[in-house]
C-alpha cells in the first residue's frame, strides 16, 4: 500500500558507530541544534532538529548498510503527538521521561533481512519488548535508547546496553568532565560476570580500558511519523524522507 506524504516517515537522525563523531548520552539528544548535513544523513551521525521537534505518534528504528535496510522495527508511542525533542530534552529527562517506556505493545512492524549479520547480539533487534528512553542507573550511568526486553539492563558490573551512552551522567542529561561516552554497544555480557567492560560497536567512544571494540553491525536510523504504521522492507533503499512504503 502507498502511504501519503502526510502519513510518511521523516528522518530524525542516524547513528554511525564508526564515523569519528561520538554521540553519547550528552551529545545533541536534548539540544536545539542539528548535527551533520542532509547530504550525509545516512552515512554519518545526523540529527534533524526540525523533525526532532515535530509531533509524532510512531517511531521506527532502522538498521541499514550504506542506506540499504537490513532490519526495521516500527512502534506506537504511548503518547500521541509528542516530539522526540520533548522526550529527550533536559527537563523531560529529569522528570516525565526519565527511565520511560515510551512505546506500547511491542513492535507493530518488525522485519529482518534473511542475510542480516550480527543479529544475535544487536541491542535493538536481538531482543523483544518496547523502547525505553533515558535509562539512568543509580550510580550515574545512562543510555538514551534501549529495549525493555534486555533483562540485564543494569548490574554492578555496568552491563546495560543500547544507543547513546555515558559512564557518569546526571539525570538531566549533563555529563561530568570525567564522563566516558560511547555510541552503540552490543547486547552481550562481559567475558566474566565479575569483569567491568563495555563491548562497543566500532571506534566511536571515549578513552578507557573498559571498551572492547566489536564489529559495526550497521548504521541505526530513527524515523518518526504521525500516521504511518509500516515501513520499507529489508533490501530497499532509505532516503531522509520516505513518502511511500510499498
Secondary structure by P-SEA (a helix, b strand, c coil): cccccccbbbbccccccccccccccccccccccccccccccccccccccccccccccbbbbbbbcccccccbbbbbbcccccccccccccccccccccccccccccccbbbbbccccccccccccccbbbbbccccccccccccccccccccccccccccccccccccccccccccccbbbbccccccccccccbbbbbcccccccccccccccccccbbbbbbbccccccccccccccccccccc
